[in-house]
Amino acid sequence: MSAFVPIPLGQPIPNSPHAVSCSLPTMRAVHGYEQKDPEIVRQLTNGYPRFVVHPFLHALADHYRASAGLGDRLWLVSSAQMARALVAELNDAAAVHDFDGIAAVSHADTPDLAKTAKTFLQNTGGFLSSRAAEDRLVRLGLRAAVASEAYFPGDALNEIRRQLQPLFDGTTVEDILPATCGMNALYAAFRALAERQATRGRTIWVQVGWLYLDTIALLKRHARQPADYVCFPNVFDLPALELLFAQSGSQIAGLIIEAPTNPLLQTADLAAIARLARSYEAAVLVDPSVSSVHSVDVLPHADVVTASLTKYAASEGDLTAGLVVVNPTSPGADALHRDIAARLEPVYPRDLSRLAHEIGNTRQVLRQIETSVPLIAAWLEAHPGVRSVAWAHSPKSRANYEKIERHPGAVGSMISFTVRQPIADFYDRLRLPKGPSFGIKTTLICPFIYLAHYDLVTTEAGRAELTASGLDPDLLRLSIGTEPAQDVITALAEALA
């Protein structure tokens, strides 16, 4: 019998007010969440912070809206810089506020403006930290005290940099740039690179492989004309990429690559792509979040590396953070570093202290996870009820992945797979924790395409687009935690029986 205890709908994973995941235990709950079904939504105590506005932010926004006499929608954001960017995104149909150091933006409470504002803050990582909101609620007497948790006792930023810098040859600790989340890191780095390249007449950005949804959204939103966004769904088709550069190399600004990709776990030949891009003076931005900067070394093949430290580094699953590192050998590296640093959102001090407390455990956590992943992947591959399995060492990608892994077996936590039975039958029976995110101590599984691309899953044209990109709408994304591998296998076996 499975050792895992079912987690009720909407409960935080882990059991923390700052948890980055929440339980969606049935496919009905997944559909209800995506469709904003009030019966489902009212039971969600939290969610992934860029997608679900934290209850502390709601409470604080309600307080300031009432105290300021605002009848409009109010968003609490990470800085005055982000507030100004949001107002610009809303075409100035909004106002900036400063509530004693907390920046906010108000606008007329219309569905279109609210959707635009929330999507922008999601895509840029611009929401106020839940810990910042919690501290202010306590200061205002609206909460009794902050939740009890451990922090690093010294200089948190220095400790984080000290832990990360050895992973990036040729850098100094000052080269390690923290961000509020991985998406904010990517947003700041992309904007800096795009503006630099645009001054040289280079406006085309190339998406290599199927990327994380907000990265795709960023590329599409940035494109001033359709030709400025080019998608290469097949990460292995180097000849096609060479042909694109031969035809349009002088106009290509850069490429964005995940290594490996999310959720197909495909790894391109980064060295070959980097050589090609550099021969045409195109920038290369690589995001290794799926396996983590601790497991793969991609800086030699990139001008800029961005990553989510929410995964693996914050292995308790109770904060968001990100990272940017500029390759010091890239042309104009110092200026690019300064430009990106100026665009990043400030990480709230208590988030830094919590991350500094957790980050020292990353290697140990990864050792446990990466011992289990091959065992569970092999078990899935052998099971007759499983249709397909993908992980870092899948045959098609293994050679490319091994070129960048830091040591044999450094495969990250993620396994993607599909089953032969209806997804709802399997998912609803499965006793593993079910929710978004990955790279934490808790094993997590989710029907990723439903959560990331519900608009595509639920339309005929969308499903055709997914199929053309090699994505099965019923793909399940499994992130292995630190629990015994046999416990995870037992739970999977029960659901597949």
C-alpha positions as CSV (number, residue, x, y, z in Angstrom):
1,M,0.0,0.0,0.0
2,S,1.2,3.5,-0.8
3,A,3.1,5.3,2.0
4,F,1.7,8.6,0.7
5,V,-1.3,10.2,2.4
6,P,-3.8,12.0,0.1
7,I,-3.7,15.8,0.4
8,P,-7.0,17.6,0.3
9,L,-7.9,20.0,-2.5
10,G,-6.2,23.4,-2.1
11,Q,-3.9,22.5,0.8
12,P,-0.4,24.0,0.5
13,I,2.5,21.8,-0.5
14,P,4.5,21.9,1.7
15,N,2.5,22.9,4.8
16,S,3.7,26.5,4.9
17,P,1.9,29.8,4.3
18,H,4.6,30.5,1.7
19,A,4.3,27.2,-0.1
20,V,4.9,27.3,-3.9
21,S,2.5,24.5,-4.7
22,C,-1.0,23.4,-3.7
23,S,-3.0,20.2,-4.0
24,L,-5.1,19.5,-7.1
25,P,-5.9,15.9,-6.3
26,T,-8.4,15.1,-9.2
27,M,-8.7,16.0,-12.9
28,R,-12.0,17.7,-11.9
29,A,-10.1,20.0,-9.6
30,V,-7.6,20.7,-12.4
31,H,-10.4,21.6,-14.9
32,G,-12.2,23.6,-12.2
33,Y,-9.0,25.6,-11.4
34,E,-8.4,26.4,-15.0
35,Q,-12.1,27.3,-15.6
36,K,-12.2,29.4,-12.4
37,D,-15.0,27.3,-11.0
38,P,-16.0,29.0,-7.7
39,E,-16.5,25.7,-6.0
40,I,-12.9,24.8,-6.7
41,V,-11.2,28.2,-6.5
42,R,-12.7,28.9,-3.0
43,Q,-10.9,25.9,-1.6
44,L,-7.4,27.0,-2.9
45,T,-5.5,28.4,0.1
46,N,-2.6,29.3,-2.2
47,G,-0.9,28.3,-5.4
48,Y,2.2,28.9,-7.5
49,P,3.0,32.5,-6.6
50,R,3.2,33.9,-10.2
51,F,-0.2,32.3,-11.1
52,V,-2.2,32.6,-7.9
53,V,-2.2,35.9,-6.0
54,H,-1.2,35.0,-2.4
55,P,-3.8,35.4,0.3
56,F,-1.5,37.8,2.2
57,L,-1.4,40.0,-0.9
58,H,-5.2,40.0,-1.2
59,A,-5.6,40.9,2.5
60,L,-3.0,43.7,2.3
61,A,-4.5,45.1,-1.0
62,D,-8.0,45.1,0.5
63,H,-6.6,47.1,3.5
64,Y,-4.9,49.7,1.4
65,R,-7.8,49.9,-1.1
66,A,-10.2,50.6,1.9
67,S,-7.8,53.0,3.6
68,A,-7.1,55.0,0.4
69,G,-10.8,55.0,-0.6
70,L,-10.0,53.2,-3.9
71,G,-12.8,51.4,-5.6
72,D,-10.5,50.1,-8.3
73,R,-8.4,46.9,-8.7
74,L,-5.2,47.2,-6.8
75,W,-2.0,45.2,-7.5
76,L,0.9,45.1,-5.0
77,V,4.1,44.8,-6.9
78,S,7.8,44.2,-6.2
79,S,9.1,47.7,-6.7
80,A,8.4,51.2,-8.1
81,Q,10.2,50.2,-11.2
82,M,7.8,47.3,-11.7
83,A,4.8,49.6,-11.0
84,R,5.9,51.9,-13.7
85,A,6.4,49.0,-16.2
86,L,2.9,47.8,-15.4
87,V,1.3,51.2,-16.0
88,A,3.1,51.3,-19.3
89,E,1.8,47.9,-20.2
90,L,-1.8,49.2,-19.4
91,N,-1.2,52.1,-21.7
92,D,-1.3,54.5,-18.8
93,A,-4.8,53.5,-17.9
94,A,-3.6,53.1,-14.3
95,A,-2.0,54.9,-11.4
96,V,1.0,54.2,-9.2
97,H,0.8,54.2,-5.4
98,D,3.3,54.1,-2.6
99,F,2.0,52.6,0.6
100,D,4.9,53.4,2.9
101,G,7.4,51.7,0.7
102,I,5.2,49.1,-0.9
103,A,4.5,49.9,-4.5
104,A,1.1,49.3,-6.0
105,V,-0.9,50.0,-9.2
106,S,-4.6,50.6,-9.4
107,H,-6.8,50.6,-12.5
108,A,-10.5,50.4,-13.3
109,D,-11.9,47.1,-12.3
110,T,-12.6,45.7,-15.8
111,P,-11.9,42.1,-16.9
112,D,-9.6,43.2,-19.8
113,L,-7.4,45.4,-17.7
114,A,-7.3,42.9,-14.9
115,K,-6.3,40.1,-17.3
116,T,-3.6,42.2,-18.9
117,A,-2.2,43.3,-15.5
118,K,-2.1,39.8,-14.0
119,T,-0.6,38.3,-17.1
120,F,2.1,40.9,-17.2
121,L,3.0,40.4,-13.5
122,Q,3.0,36.6,-14.1
123,N,5.3,36.9,-17.1
124,T,7.7,39.2,-15.4
125,G,7.7,37.9,-11.8
126,G,6.5,41.3,-10.6
127,F,4.2,40.4,-7.6
128,L,5.1,41.5,-4.1
129,S,6.7,38.8,-2.0
130,S,4.3,37.0,0.3
131,R,6.8,37.5,3.1
132,A,6.9,41.3,2.5
133,A,3.1,41.2,2.6
134,E,3.1,39.1,5.8
135,D,5.5,41.5,7.5
136,R,3.4,44.5,6.6
137,L,0.2,42.8,7.8
138,V,1.9,42.1,11.2
139,R,3.1,45.7,11.4
140,L,-0.5,46.9,10.7
141,G,-1.9,44.6,13.4
142,L,-3.8,42.6,10.8
143,R,-1.9,39.4,11.7
144,A,-0.6,38.4,15.1
145,A,2.9,37.3,14.0
146,V,4.9,36.0,11.1
147,A,5.0,32.2,10.6
148,S,7.9,30.5,12.4
149,E,10.7,29.4,10.1
150,A,14.5,29.2,10.1
151,Y,16.8,31.8,8.5
152,F,20.5,32.1,7.7
153,P,22.0,34.1,10.6
154,G,24.6,36.1,8.6
155,D,24.9,37.9,5.3
156,A,22.3,36.1,3.2
157,L,23.3,37.5,-0.2
158,N,26.9,36.7,0.4
159,E,26.1,33.1,1.4
160,I,23.9,32.6,-1.7
161,R,26.7,33.9,-3.9
162,R,29.3,31.9,-2.1
163,Q,27.3,28.7,-2.7
164,L,26.6,29.4,-6.4
165,Q,29.7,31.1,-7.7
166,P,31.9,27.9,-7.9
167,L,29.4,26.5,-10.4
168,F,30.4,29.2,-12.9
169,D,34.0,29.1,-14.0
170,G,35.7,32.4,-14.5
171,T,33.2,34.4,-12.5
172,T,33.4,36.2,-9.2
173,V,30.8,36.3,-6.4
174,E,29.6,39.7,-7.7
175,D,28.7,38.1,-11.0
176,I,25.9,36.1,-9.3
177,L,22.8,38.2,-9.7
178,P,19.7,37.1,-7.7
179,A,16.2,37.8,-8.9
180,T,12.7,37.5,-7.3
181,C,12.1,34.4,-9.4
182,G,13.3,32.6,-12.5
183,M,10.9,34.4,-14.8
184,N,12.1,37.8,-13.5
185,A,15.7,36.7,-14.2
186,L,14.7,35.7,-17.8
187,Y,12.7,38.8,-18.4
188,A,15.5,41.2,-17.3
189,A,18.2,39.3,-19.2
190,F,16.1,39.0,-22.4
191,R,15.1,42.7,-22.3
192,A,18.7,43.7,-21.9
193,L,19.9,41.4,-24.7
194,A,17.0,42.3,-27.0
195,E,17.6,46.1,-26.7
196,R,21.3,45.7,-27.2
197,Q,20.8,43.6,-30.4
198,A,18.0,45.9,-31.7
199,T,20.5,48.8,-31.9
200,R,22.4,46.6,-34.4
201,G,19.4,45.9,-36.5
202,R,18.9,42.5,-35.0
203,T,15.3,41.7,-34.0
204,I,14.7,38.0,-34.7
205,W,14.6,35.7,-31.7
206,V,14.6,32.0,-32.0
207,Q,12.9,29.6,-29.7
208,V,14.7,26.3,-29.7
209,G,12.3,23.5,-28.6
210,W,9.1,23.8,-26.7
211,L,9.8,26.1,-23.8
212,Y,8.0,27.0,-20.6
213,L,4.8,28.8,-21.3
214,D,5.8,32.3,-19.9
215,T,9.1,32.2,-21.9
216,I,7.0,31.6,-25.1
217,A,4.7,34.4,-24.1
218,L,7.6,36.7,-23.6
219,L,9.1,36.0,-27.0
220,K,5.7,36.4,-28.7
221,R,4.9,39.6,-26.9
222,H,8.3,41.1,-27.8
223,A,8.0,40.4,-31.5
224,R,7.0,43.6,-33.3
225,Q,6.2,41.7,-36.4
226,P,5.5,38.0,-37.0
227,A,9.0,37.4,-38.6
228,D,10.7,38.4,-35.3
229,Y,9.6,35.2,-33.6
230,V,10.8,31.9,-34.9
231,C,10.1,28.6,-33.3
232,F,12.2,25.5,-33.9
233,P,10.2,22.7,-32.1
234,N,12.8,20.1,-32.9
235,V,15.9,20.7,-30.8
236,F,17.9,18.1,-32.7
237,D,17.5,19.6,-36.2
238,L,20.7,21.5,-36.4
239,P,20.7,21.6,-40.2
240,A,17.5,23.6,-40.2
241,L,18.9,26.0,-37.7
242,E,22.0,26.4,-39.9
243,L,19.8,27.2,-42.9
244,L,17.9,29.8,-40.9
245,F,21.2,31.5,-40.0
246,A,22.5,31.3,-43.6
247,Q,19.3,33.1,-44.8
248,S,18.8,35.6,-41.9
249,G,21.9,35.5,-39.8
250,S,22.5,39.3,-39.9
251,Q,19.0,39.9,-38.4
252,I,19.0,37.2,-35.7
253,A,19.3,38.8,-32.3
254,G,19.6,35.5,-30.4
255,L,18.3,32.2,-29.3
256,I,16.6,31.0,-26.1
257,I,17.1,27.4,-25.1
258,E,16.2,25.3,-22.1
259,A,18.6,22.5,-21.3
260,P,16.8,20.2,-20.9
261,T,13.4,21.5,-22.1
262,N,10.2,21.6,-20.0
263,P,8.4,19.2,-20.2
264,L,9.8,17.0,-23.0
265,L,13.3,16.8,-21.3
266,Q,15.1,17.2,-24.7
267,T,18.6,18.5,-24.7
268,A,20.1,20.2,-27.8
269,D,23.7,20.1,-28.8
270,L,24.5,23.3,-27.0
271,A,28.1,23.4,-28.1
272,A,27.2,23.2,-31.8
273,I,24.4,25.8,-31.4
274,A,26.7,28.2,-29.5
275,R,29.4,27.9,-32.2
276,L,26.8,28.6,-34.9
277,A,25.3,31.6,-33.1
278,R,28.6,33.1,-32.2
279,S,29.8,32.9,-35.8
280,Y,26.8,35.2,-36.7
281,E,27.1,37.4,-33.5
282,A,23.8,36.2,-32.2
283,A,23.2,36.0,-28.4
284,V,22.5,32.7,-26.7
285,L,20.4,32.6,-23.5
286,V,20.2,29.3,-21.8
287,D,17.9,28.2,-18.9
288,P,18.9,25.0,-17.1
289,S,16.1,25.2,-14.5
290,V,14.7,21.7,-15.2
291,S,17.8,20.0,-13.9
292,S,19.4,23.0,-12.1
293,V,22.7,24.8,-12.3
294,H,24.0,22.3,-9.7
295,S,23.5,19.4,-12.2
296,V,24.4,20.9,-15.5
297,D,27.1,23.3,-16.7
298,V,25.8,25.5,-19.5
299,L,27.7,28.8,-19.1
300,P,30.4,27.9,-21.7
301,H,27.7,27.7,-24.3
302,A,25.8,30.8,-23.3
303,D,26.1,34.5,-23.2
304,V,23.7,34.6,-20.3
305,V,22.4,31.9,-18.0
306,T,19.1,32.4,-16.2
307,A,17.6,29.9,-13.8
308,S,14.9,29.4,-11.2
309,L,16.2,29.0,-7.7
310,T,12.7,28.2,-6.6
311,K,13.7,24.7,-7.8
312,Y,16.3,22.7,-6.0
313,A,18.1,25.6,-4.2
314,A,14.9,26.3,-2.3
315,S,14.2,22.7,-1.8
316,E,11.7,23.1,1.0
317,G,9.3,24.6,-1.6
318,D,8.5,27.7,0.3
319,L,9.9,30.6,-1.7
320,T,10.6,31.9,-5.2
321,A,14.0,33.2,-6.4
322,G,16.0,33.4,-9.6
323,L,19.5,33.8,-10.9
324,V,21.3,35.5,-13.8
325,V,24.9,35.0,-14.7
326,V,26.6,36.7,-17.6
327,N,29.4,34.8,-19.3
328,P,32.5,37.0,-18.6
329,T,34.0,36.0,-21.9
330,S,31.1,37.3,-24.0
331,P,31.5,40.6,-25.8
332,G,30.6,43.6,-23.6
333,A,30.0,41.3,-20.6
334,D,30.6,44.0,-18.0
335,A,28.1,46.4,-19.6
336,L,25.6,43.6,-20.1
337,H,25.9,42.6,-16.4
338,R,25.3,46.2,-15.3
339,D,22.3,46.5,-17.6
340,I,20.7,43.3,-16.4
341,A,21.4,44.1,-12.7
342,A,19.6,47.4,-13.1
343,R,16.5,45.7,-14.5
344,L,16.2,42.9,-11.9
345,E,13.6,43.2,-9.2
346,P,14.9,43.4,-5.6
347,V,14.6,40.2,-3.6
348,Y,12.9,40.7,-0.3
349,P,15.4,40.4,2.5
350,R,13.5,37.7,4.4
351,D,13.3,35.6,1.2
352,L,17.1,36.0,0.8
353,S,17.6,34.8,4.4
354,R,15.3,31.8,3.9
355,L,17.0,30.9,0.6
356,A,20.5,31.2,2.2
357,H,19.3,28.8,5.0
358,E,18.1,26.2,2.4
359,I,20.7,26.5,-0.4
360,G,23.5,24.7,1.5
361,N,21.4,21.5,1.4
362,T,21.0,21.5,-2.4
363,R,23.7,19.0,-3.2
364,Q,22.5,16.5,-0.5
365,V,18.9,16.9,-1.7
366,L,19.9,16.4,-5.3
367,R,22.0,13.3,-4.4
368,Q,18.9,11.7,-2.9
369,I,16.6,12.7,-5.8
370,E,19.1,11.7,-8.5
371,T,19.6,8.3,-7.0
372,S,15.8,7.6,-7.3
373,V,15.1,9.1,-10.7
374,P,16.8,6.3,-12.8
375,L,15.1,3.6,-10.8
376,I,11.7,5.1,-11.2
377,A,12.2,6.0,-14.9
378,A,13.3,2.4,-15.6
379,W,10.3,1.0,-13.8
380,L,8.0,3.2,-15.8
381,E,9.7,2.3,-19.1
382,A,9.1,-1.4,-18.3
383,H,5.5,-1.1,-17.3
384,P,2.9,-2.2,-19.9
385,G,0.5,0.4,-18.8
386,V,2.9,3.3,-19.6
387,R,2.9,4.5,-23.2
388,S,6.0,6.8,-23.2
389,V,8.7,8.1,-20.8
390,A,11.1,11.0,-21.0
391,W,13.9,11.9,-18.6
392,A,17.3,13.5,-18.9
393,H,19.0,10.2,-20.0
394,S,16.3,9.2,-22.6
395,P,18.2,7.7,-25.6
396,K,17.5,10.6,-28.0
397,S,18.9,13.2,-25.7
398,R,21.4,11.3,-23.5
399,A,24.6,12.1,-25.5
400,N,23.8,15.8,-25.6
401,Y,22.9,15.8,-21.9
402,E,26.0,14.0,-20.8
403,K,28.1,16.7,-22.4
404,I,26.7,19.2,-19.9
405,E,26.0,17.2,-16.8
406,R,28.4,18.0,-14.0
407,H,28.9,14.4,-13.0
408,P,27.5,11.0,-14.1
409,G,23.9,10.7,-13.0
410,A,23.3,14.4,-12.4
411,V,19.8,14.1,-14.0
412,G,17.6,16.4,-12.0
413,S,14.2,15.4,-10.6
414,M,11.9,15.4,-13.6
415,I,10.3,12.5,-15.5
416,S,7.5,13.0,-18.0
417,F,5.3,10.1,-19.1
418,T,2.0,9.2,-20.6
419,V,-0.3,6.2,-19.7
420,R,-2.5,4.0,-21.8
421,Q,-5.6,4.4,-19.7
422,P,-7.7,7.6,-19.5
423,I,-5.7,10.3,-17.7
424,A,-8.4,10.9,-15.2
425,D,-8.7,7.3,-14.1
426,F,-4.9,7.1,-13.4
427,Y,-4.5,10.6,-11.9
428,D,-7.5,10.4,-9.6
429,R,-6.4,7.0,-8.2
430,L,-2.8,8.0,-7.7
431,R,-1.8,8.7,-4.1
432,L,1.2,10.9,-4.8
433,P,1.1,14.7,-3.9
434,K,-0.4,16.5,-6.9
435,G,0.4,20.0,-7.7
436,P,2.5,22.4,-9.8
437,S,6.3,23.1,-9.5
438,F,9.2,20.7,-9.2
439,G,12.7,20.4,-7.7
440,I,11.6,20.2,-4.0
441,K,11.9,17.6,-1.4
442,T,8.3,16.5,-1.9
443,T,7.5,14.3,-4.9
444,L,5.0,16.1,-7.1
445,I,3.0,15.1,-10.1
446,C,0.7,17.2,-12.3
447,P,-1.1,17.0,-15.7
448,F,1.4,19.6,-17.0
449,I,-0.2,20.5,-20.3
450,Y,-3.6,21.0,-18.7
451,L,-2.1,23.4,-16.2
452,A,0.3,25.2,-18.6
453,H,-1.7,25.2,-21.9
454,Y,-5.4,24.7,-21.0
455,D,-6.4,26.8,-24.0
456,L,-4.6,24.4,-26.3
457,V,-5.7,21.2,-24.6
458,T,-9.4,22.2,-24.8
459,T,-9.6,23.1,-28.5
460,E,-9.2,21.0,-31.6
461,A,-6.7,23.5,-33.1
462,G,-4.8,23.7,-29.9
463,R,-4.4,19.9,-29.6
464,A,-3.2,19.8,-33.2
465,E,-0.6,22.4,-32.3
466,L,0.6,20.4,-29.4
467,T,0.7,17.2,-31.5
468,A,2.8,19.0,-34.1
469,S,5.3,20.0,-31.4
470,G,5.5,16.4,-30.1
471,L,3.4,17.1,-27.0
472,D,0.8,14.7,-25.8
473,P,-2.0,16.7,-24.1
474,D,-2.2,13.9,-21.5
475,L,1.5,14.1,-20.5
476,L,2.1,13.8,-16.8
477,R,5.1,15.6,-15.3
478,L,6.6,13.8,-12.3
479,S,9.1,15.5,-10.0
480,I,10.9,13.1,-7.7
481,G,11.5,14.1,-4.2
482,T,13.6,12.7,-1.3
483,E,11.1,10.0,-0.4
484,P,12.3,6.4,-0.9
485,A,12.1,5.4,-4.6
486,Q,10.1,2.3,-3.7
487,D,7.4,4.4,-2.1
488,V,6.9,6.3,-5.3
489,I,7.0,3.1,-7.4
490,T,4.4,1.5,-5.1
491,A,2.0,4.5,-5.5
492,L,2.5,4.5,-9.3
493,A,1.9,0.7,-9.4
494,E,-1.4,1.0,-7.5
495,A,-2.7,3.6,-9.9
496,L,-1.7,1.6,-12.9
497,A,-3.2,-1.7,-11.7
